[in-house]
Amino acid sequence: MSDPTRIPRNTMNDHSHEWAEKRRQFLTEKTGATLDNTGHYSVDPSQLPGNVENFIGVVQLPVGIAGPIQIDGEHANGLFYVPLATTEGTLVASYSRGMRVINECGGVKTTVVEQFMQRAPAFIFADAREAREFGHWVTEHFHEIKAAAEVTTSIGQLEHIQQWSVSKTKYLRFNYTTGDAAGQNMVGKATLAACEWITANYPHECEYLLSGNMDTDKKHSHLNVLHSRGKRVIAEVVLKKSVLKKIMKVDTKTLARATVLANTGAMMAGAAYNGPHSANGIASLFIATGQDEANVVESHAGLLAHELLDNGDIYMSVTLPSLIVATYGGGTGLPTQKECLELLGCYGQGKANKLAEIVAATVLAGDISLGCAVIGGHWVSSHDKLGRNRD
């Protein structure tokens, strides 16, 4: 006898309009909730294996366009119209305002410095000395370990392995490049193959846990700030004193002073980011372009830096040390997400660094706008005007 509380599923062909409708009907019977809007969508369910289970429909989120923004990057170069998926009024307008300031100051320079994706197994031994000797062996046999890992992937490359000894455990952190994929699953599979090769070839007995949690997958960590997870990307601009005064009604000296105060507050709070709101732009862009939304927790961490120049202009930069983006695989191929990536010229292989530069530039624009709004006294008033929806 079947369980009446069990969600309906078809093990042969579950991703279909028919079974999505069956599940909506089931949920209406069980909860009384109607799912009419959820059940109206343009996505073909047959495209969704690998993206979702127990599919019932689509949650529609408004998408607005910010920009354009002038980017002088090594991968993103030119004017870009940036899609932001959000329900927060004022957000798109604020980012557009920051982009206008950047454009009138000559644009933003962006640089991808390095990029890695990690998996961090833990190897357990009888005592600390055995763990230490194992670490020496791993260093000596890196090239064999690398070869074993890379058998599993056509694009992933093992670049180096970091090591830490704790008690009788040796924590290893495998660092890979992953092309245009975010690569968490890729490096998990590769590291499993490497660990199996290690246990088969290490001359002494050892056991391992595939993730000892030092990869800090889907979690923020200071380790990622220091040792780049995803892409370490930097966006820089020199804001002209005259432009900031004209558009933002804020003096550069006042902005510099306020930034120092904000840095101190963020330090006291132990914040992962010392600027105004990196997560707003990153989350909105992630949702619009089919990124793994959980990666916002890692990607939003970073450092906003500034320097008041002798001529009264102000240099500002955003460093995002663990920005995880993809332009291939995952949710990037879904219809609306693909369209948003195409809007940016970022869909497909060879485009991940370009997308990373656009994300960093967008974050910097948002920080300039919100920072000036707080200083200028129109932060609250703008939300009152554009951000109120009580219906």
VEXMAR-953573 format. One record per residue (C-alpha): x, y, z; residue in one letter. Coordinates in steps of 0.001 Angstrom, whole numbers. Layout:
# residues N
X | Y | Z | a
...
END
This chain:
# residues 391
0 | 0 | 0 | m
1449 | 3346 | -1053 | s
2204 | 6076 | 1488 | d
-438 | 8854 | 1066 | p
2024 | 11468 | 2322 | t
4706 | 10614 | -228 | r
5356 | 13135 | -3002 | i
4317 | 11651 | -6389 | p
7278 | 10640 | -8557 | r
7867 | 8730 | -11770 | n
11216 | 6984 | -11705 | t
11180 | 6570 | -15500 | m
10270 | 10108 | -16643 | n
9760 | 12454 | -13721 | d
10677 | 15709 | -15472 | h
7477 | 16297 | -17425 | s
4470 | 18642 | -17472 | h
2268 | 15705 | -16455 | e
4186 | 14888 | -13285 | w
4663 | 18517 | -12359 | a
877 | 18888 | -12530 | e
369 | 15724 | -10450 | k
2619 | 17150 | -7730 | r
840 | 20511 | -7749 | r
-2507 | 18770 | -7384 | q
-1084 | 16633 | -4573 | f
184 | 19717 | -2732 | l
-3140 | 21522 | -3173 | t
-4948 | 18542 | -1665 | e
-2487 | 18306 | 1230 | k
-2076 | 22017 | 2039 | t
-4921 | 23936 | 409 | g
-2422 | 26196 | -1368 | a
-3066 | 27007 | -5014 | t
-50 | 26911 | -7301 | l
-1521 | 28483 | -10424 | d
1286 | 30990 | -10979 | n
3984 | 28490 | -10117 | t
2534 | 26214 | -12784 | g
2839 | 28825 | -15566 | h
6311 | 28663 | -17074 | y
8138 | 28541 | -20399 | s
10832 | 26073 | -19339 | v
10710 | 22616 | -20889 | d
10823 | 20174 | -17931 | p
12882 | 17758 | -19999 | s
15764 | 20253 | -19728 | q
15825 | 20052 | -15934 | l
17376 | 16678 | -14991 | p
20508 | 17542 | -13091 | g
19071 | 20863 | -11931 | n
16090 | 19960 | -9716 | v
14082 | 17046 | -8352 | e
10328 | 16830 | -7686 | n
9761 | 19687 | -10157 | f
6440 | 21543 | -9735 | i
7002 | 24797 | -11630 | g
8937 | 28027 | -11593 | v
9236 | 30881 | -9118 | v
9278 | 34060 | -11176 | q
11527 | 36869 | -9956 | l
11594 | 40364 | -11465 | p
14679 | 41164 | -13509 | v
15798 | 44759 | -14015 | g
18644 | 46170 | -16078 | i
21338 | 48331 | -14520 | a
23808 | 50333 | -16508 | g
25372 | 50573 | -18852 | p
28764 | 50335 | -17177 | i
32055 | 50941 | -18935 | q
34538 | 48167 | -18109 | i
38195 | 48117 | -19044 | d
39051 | 44514 | -18300 | g
41302 | 41862 | -19720 | e
38205 | 39789 | -20510 | h
35253 | 42197 | -20221 | a
35824 | 45274 | -22337 | n
33190 | 47833 | -23339 | g
29715 | 48892 | -22213 | l
27580 | 46290 | -20419 | f
23909 | 46222 | -19471 | y
23697 | 44188 | -16278 | v
20633 | 42017 | -15451 | p
19741 | 41983 | -11744 | l
17047 | 39619 | -10438 | a
15631 | 41102 | -7250 | t
12530 | 42001 | -5264 | t
14239 | 44930 | -3514 | e
13056 | 48296 | -4775 | g
15830 | 50906 | -5282 | t
18477 | 48237 | -5918 | l
18581 | 48454 | -9715 | v
18315 | 52245 | -9613 | a
21137 | 52451 | -7092 | s
23486 | 50253 | -9108 | y
22703 | 52269 | -12232 | s
23578 | 55465 | -10386 | r
26918 | 54039 | -9296 | g
27582 | 52922 | -12862 | m
26885 | 56431 | -14154 | r
29482 | 57848 | -11787 | v
32016 | 55247 | -12890 | i
31346 | 55969 | -16569 | n
31823 | 59729 | -16139 | e
35135 | 58997 | -14434 | c
36408 | 56942 | -17361 | g
35199 | 53460 | -16464 | g
36323 | 50677 | -14143 | v
39456 | 48570 | -14563 | k
39039 | 44871 | -13751 | t
41621 | 42115 | -13263 | t
41316 | 38390 | -12555 | v
44428 | 37662 | -10489 | v
44131 | 33902 | -9951 | e
41551 | 31141 | -9698 | q
41287 | 27840 | -7853 | f
38630 | 25402 | -6711 | m
39336 | 23118 | -3781 | q
38533 | 19806 | -2175 | r
40206 | 19144 | 1167 | a
40458 | 15529 | 2369 | p
41711 | 14623 | 5826 | a
44072 | 11654 | 6254 | f
44124 | 9974 | 9682 | i
47118 | 8160 | 11189 | f
48220 | 6542 | 14450 | a
50107 | 9608 | 15625 | d
51441 | 13038 | 14562 | a
54792 | 11677 | 13348 | r
53137 | 9310 | 10906 | e
51014 | 12193 | 9645 | a
54127 | 14320 | 9182 | r
55898 | 11614 | 7193 | e
52827 | 11186 | 5022 | f
52978 | 14898 | 4189 | g
56559 | 14517 | 2950 | h
55493 | 11567 | 798 | w
52627 | 13577 | -754 | v
55034 | 16377 | -1695 | t
57446 | 13902 | -3293 | e
54675 | 12213 | -5282 | h
52723 | 15289 | -6376 | f
53025 | 14586 | -10103 | h
51654 | 11057 | -9741 | e
48781 | 12338 | -7598 | i
48094 | 15057 | -10170 | k
47946 | 12500 | -12968 | a
45527 | 10298 | -11024 | a
43222 | 13253 | -10305 | a
43184 | 14576 | -13856 | e
42138 | 11255 | -15373 | v
38589 | 12124 | -14265 | t
38297 | 15499 | -16031 | t
39070 | 17010 | -19428 | s
39451 | 20575 | -18151 | i
40326 | 20391 | -14442 | g
44004 | 20703 | -13549 | q
45529 | 20112 | -10128 | l
47899 | 23021 | -9481 | e
49113 | 22467 | -5913 | h
48290 | 20782 | -2600 | i
48415 | 22668 | 696 | q
49019 | 20810 | 3971 | q
48204 | 21314 | 7661 | w
48942 | 18978 | 10572 | s
46471 | 18801 | 13448 | v
46773 | 16093 | 16111 | s
47302 | 12823 | 14210 | k
45581 | 14126 | 11079 | t
47060 | 15602 | 7921 | k
44643 | 17974 | 6184 | y
45296 | 18358 | 2461 | l
43762 | 21089 | 324 | r
43774 | 20206 | -3378 | f
43727 | 23342 | -5559 | n
42466 | 23018 | -9145 | y
41723 | 25246 | -12096 | t
38341 | 24353 | -13608 | t
37941 | 26317 | -16843 | g
34504 | 27889 | -17275 | d
32768 | 25634 | -14745 | a
32482 | 26476 | -11051 | a
33855 | 22998 | -10548 | g
32844 | 21816 | -7070 | q
31609 | 18452 | -8330 | n
34483 | 18205 | -10788 | m
37126 | 18600 | -8096 | v
35281 | 16271 | -5735 | g
35432 | 13492 | -8310 | k
39071 | 14231 | -9149 | a
40130 | 14309 | -5503 | t
38364 | 11022 | -4804 | l
40411 | 9430 | -7587 | a
43590 | 10993 | -6166 | a
42836 | 9758 | -2650 | c
42185 | 6256 | -3901 | e
45540 | 6337 | -5720 | w
47234 | 7562 | -2534 | i
45794 | 4799 | -343 | t
46745 | 2216 | -2962 | a
50326 | 3456 | -3295 | n
51307 | 4874 | 83 | y
53562 | 2261 | 1710 | p
51775 | 2415 | 5066 | h
48171 | 2074 | 6122 | e
46026 | 5213 | 6108 | c
42385 | 6183 | 5973 | e
40773 | 9369 | 4756 | y
37634 | 11485 | 4755 | l
37053 | 13039 | 1327 | l
36221 | 16441 | 2808 | s
37716 | 17490 | 6102 | g
35837 | 20809 | 5711 | n
38916 | 22914 | 4988 | m
37629 | 23441 | 1458 | d
34849 | 25426 | 3208 | t
32410 | 24592 | 435 | d
29285 | 26828 | 647 | k
30715 | 28543 | 3732 | k
32698 | 31725 | 4268 | h
36187 | 31377 | 5692 | s
39173 | 33649 | 6152 | h
41240 | 30918 | 4484 | l
39467 | 31733 | 1222 | n
40260 | 35425 | 1626 | v
43955 | 34532 | 1817 | l
44065 | 31565 | -578 | h
41539 | 32357 | -3336 | s
38572 | 30016 | -3834 | r
36886 | 30539 | -7175 | g
38287 | 33658 | -8818 | k
40222 | 36442 | -7128 | r
39063 | 39469 | -9083 | v
39723 | 43177 | -8489 | i
37771 | 46198 | -9765 | a
39367 | 49667 | -9560 | e
38297 | 53236 | -10304 | v
39491 | 56770 | -9643 | v
36452 | 58881 | -8767 | l
36818 | 62488 | -9802 | k
35967 | 64976 | -7108 | k
33859 | 67065 | -9504 | s
31849 | 64083 | -10778 | v
31096 | 62746 | -7303 | l
29943 | 66176 | -6183 | k
27760 | 66676 | -9264 | k
25992 | 63289 | -9248 | i
26146 | 62104 | -5644 | m
26266 | 65507 | -3875 | k
29132 | 64098 | -1803 | v
32701 | 65329 | -1367 | d
35523 | 62818 | -1819 | t
37072 | 63799 | 1510 | k
33787 | 63039 | 3270 | t
33560 | 59696 | 1448 | l
37110 | 58788 | 2512 | a
36389 | 59674 | 6149 | r
33146 | 57697 | 6183 | a
34900 | 54692 | 4628 | t
37430 | 54650 | 7455 | v
34602 | 54642 | 10000 | l
32838 | 51848 | 8112 | a
36055 | 49804 | 7993 | n
36382 | 50057 | 11759 | t
32763 | 49028 | 12293 | g
33117 | 46038 | 9989 | a
36316 | 44987 | 11753 | m
34650 | 45154 | 15174 | m
31681 | 43160 | 13900 | a
33911 | 40523 | 12297 | g
32165 | 41044 | 8958 | a
33223 | 39071 | 5906 | a
33081 | 42234 | 3782 | y
33873 | 45783 | 4827 | n
32013 | 47591 | 2051 | g
28314 | 48530 | 2000 | p
26631 | 45547 | 301 | h
28517 | 43225 | -2026 | s
25935 | 40444 | -1573 | a
23139 | 42512 | -3159 | n
24707 | 42757 | -6587 | g
26246 | 39289 | -6461 | i
23023 | 37540 | -5448 | a
20966 | 39410 | -8045 | s
23436 | 38630 | -10809 | l
23776 | 35017 | -9664 | f
20035 | 34398 | -9836 | i
19724 | 36107 | -13219 | a
22587 | 34129 | -14773 | t
21990 | 30660 | -13314 | g
24799 | 30530 | -10774 | q
24625 | 28311 | -7678 | d
22915 | 30726 | -5287 | e
24518 | 29143 | -2212 | a
27890 | 30365 | -3464 | n
26899 | 33910 | -2535 | v
28043 | 33126 | 1014 | v
31605 | 32601 | -222 | e
31568 | 35044 | -3105 | s
30412 | 38127 | -1192 | h
33491 | 38182 | 1060 | a
36150 | 40721 | 229 | g
37803 | 44045 | 792 | l
36821 | 47571 | -207 | l
39932 | 49773 | -301 | a
40319 | 53514 | -852 | h
42954 | 56221 | -1083 | e
42335 | 59976 | -1106 | l
44646 | 61378 | -3779 | l
46585 | 64653 | -3630 | d
44333 | 66314 | -6215 | n
41188 | 65546 | -4220 | g
40082 | 62591 | -6350 | d
39600 | 59223 | -4610 | i
40829 | 55779 | -5662 | y
38468 | 52930 | -4759 | m
38741 | 49204 | -5381 | s
36885 | 46022 | -4581 | v
38779 | 42740 | -4156 | t
36643 | 39603 | -4279 | l
38963 | 36699 | -3345 | p
36447 | 33870 | -3584 | s
34073 | 34704 | -6425 | l
32587 | 31468 | -7782 | i
30991 | 31887 | -11209 | v
30380 | 29720 | -14243 | a
29282 | 30291 | -17822 | t
28983 | 26625 | -18716 | y
27110 | 23791 | -17021 | g
24866 | 23861 | -13967 | g
22005 | 26334 | -14236 | g
23657 | 28499 | -16884 | t
21981 | 26647 | -19745 | g
18409 | 27139 | -18497 | l
16416 | 29323 | -20909 | p
16075 | 32624 | -19030 | t
19478 | 32318 | -17378 | q
21073 | 31645 | -20754 | k
19391 | 34763 | -22151 | e
20804 | 36910 | -19343 | c
24280 | 35490 | -19922 | l
23931 | 36178 | -23643 | e
22910 | 39748 | -22784 | l
26355 | 40102 | -21202 | l
28139 | 38162 | -23941 | g
29037 | 35576 | -21308 | c
27342 | 32340 | -22295 | y
29436 | 29269 | -23041 | g
33044 | 28272 | -22810 | q
35815 | 30836 | -22515 | g
33631 | 33424 | -20759 | k
33918 | 32796 | -16997 | a
36659 | 35369 | -16401 | n
34623 | 37913 | -18342 | k
31620 | 37296 | -16099 | l
33815 | 37550 | -12996 | a
35042 | 40977 | -14095 | e
31469 | 42149 | -14699 | i
30422 | 40964 | -11240 | v
33300 | 42803 | -9550 | a
32587 | 45991 | -11505 | a
28927 | 45784 | -10508 | t
29806 | 45346 | -6831 | v
32018 | 48430 | -6921 | l
29258 | 50491 | -8562 | a
26770 | 49427 | -5893 | g
29163 | 50230 | -3068 | d
29854 | 53708 | -4431 | i
26153 | 54426 | -4777 | s
25027 | 53126 | -1387 | l
28008 | 54607 | 433 | g
27224 | 58042 | -976 | c
23503 | 57613 | -281 | a
24205 | 56998 | 3401 | v
26557 | 60005 | 3579 | i
24246 | 62273 | 1575 | g
21204 | 61472 | 3682 | g
19044 | 60048 | 889 | h
19377 | 56363 | 1753 | w
16131 | 56185 | 3747 | v
14224 | 58615 | 1523 | s
15050 | 56650 | -1645 | s
13755 | 53444 | -71 | h
10609 | 55256 | 1003 | d
10096 | 56437 | -2579 | k
11091 | 53328 | -4560 | l
11192 | 50439 | -2137 | g
7744 | 50318 | -524 | r
5294 | 47664 | -1654 | n
2787 | 46536 | 945 | r
227 | 44933 | -1372 | d
END
